[in-house]
Amino acid sequence: MKKLLVTGSSGLIGSEVVDYFCQQGWEVYGIDNNMRADFFGPGGDTRWRQQNLLDTHKLFHHQELDIRHRQDVLTCMDGGTHCCPTQSRLGSVSTF
Ligand SMILES: NC(=O)c1ccc[n+]([C@@H]2O[C@H](COP(=O)([O-])OP(=O)(O)OC[C@H]3O[C@@H](n4cnc5c(N)ncnc54)[C@H](O)[C@@H]3O)[C@@H](O)[C@H]2O)c1
């Protein structure tokens, strides 16, 4: 089974990426620490979307990590994992 790591997975773009790839049969690991609520206050909270993804997709796994902690992120990946970073301040798509 193909695996995808999505950073910023509870956000607007990241959560759509999760939705799409889970529907395609990929196993998706999402990293998000709700930093958006720190930036914007309670109105920016993305926990509802995180829970919605968990309720909707059996192939989705949430990881409560800060993307800036490189080693924690690397431990989420193995040799065959694709990566799609969509957290704030980064908006590119990469494949490893
Ligand atoms: N939304 C758009 O129309 C649009 C258009 C062009 C580019 N972009 C870019 O795409 C990226 C994502 O946009 P978006 O609208 O999905 O943003 P968003 O704020 O909805 O989602 C970003 C997510 O990243 C998480 N996050 C932030 N910092 C984190 C950290 N250090 N560790 C873990 N998680 C963290 C937040 O909690 C949030 O859930 C941004 O860089 C944005 O500038 C967005």
The ligand as a Gaussian input file, in Angstrom:
#p B3LYP/6-31G(d) Opt

LIG

0 1
 N       -5.348000      28.427000       1.238000
 C       -4.938000      28.957000       0.081000
 O       -5.744000      29.437000      -0.770000
 C       -3.466000      28.952000      -0.272000
 C       -3.074000      29.390000      -1.527000
 C       -1.721000      29.373000      -1.870000
 C       -0.778000      28.953000      -0.933000
 N       -1.183000      28.551000       0.290000
 C       -0.147000      28.108000       1.227000
 O       -0.348000      26.736000       1.529000
 C        0.012000      26.504000       2.893000
 C       -1.184000      25.884000       3.647000
 O       -2.302000      26.764000       3.523000
 P       -3.661000      26.448000       4.287000
 O       -4.664000      27.433000       3.777000
 O       -3.980000      24.983000       4.213000
 O       -3.255000      26.867000       5.788000
 P       -3.988000      26.463000       7.154000
 O       -3.613000      27.500000       8.136000
 O       -5.444000      26.187000       6.922000
 O       -3.313000      25.060000       7.531000
 C       -2.001000      24.971000       8.025000
 C       -1.986000      23.854000       9.067000
 O       -0.620000      23.671000       9.477000
 C       -0.587000      23.495000      10.890000
 N        0.723000      23.923000      11.366000
 C        1.260000      25.176000      11.319000
 N        2.487000      25.179000      11.849000
 C        2.741000      23.896000      12.250000
 C        3.852000      23.264000      12.884000
 N        4.957000      23.933000      13.205000
 N        3.780000      21.921000      13.129000
 C        2.674000      21.207000      12.803000
 N        1.582000      21.760000      12.204000
 C        1.622000      23.090000      11.934000
 C       -1.726000      24.365000      11.409000
 O       -2.195000      23.943000      12.693000
 C       -2.793000      24.186000      10.316000
 O       -3.701000      23.131000      10.609000
 C        0.446000      27.853000       3.469000
 O        1.855000      27.948000       3.380000
 C       -0.209000      28.844000       2.553000
 O        0.506000      30.056000       2.510000
 C       -2.506000      28.535000       0.640000

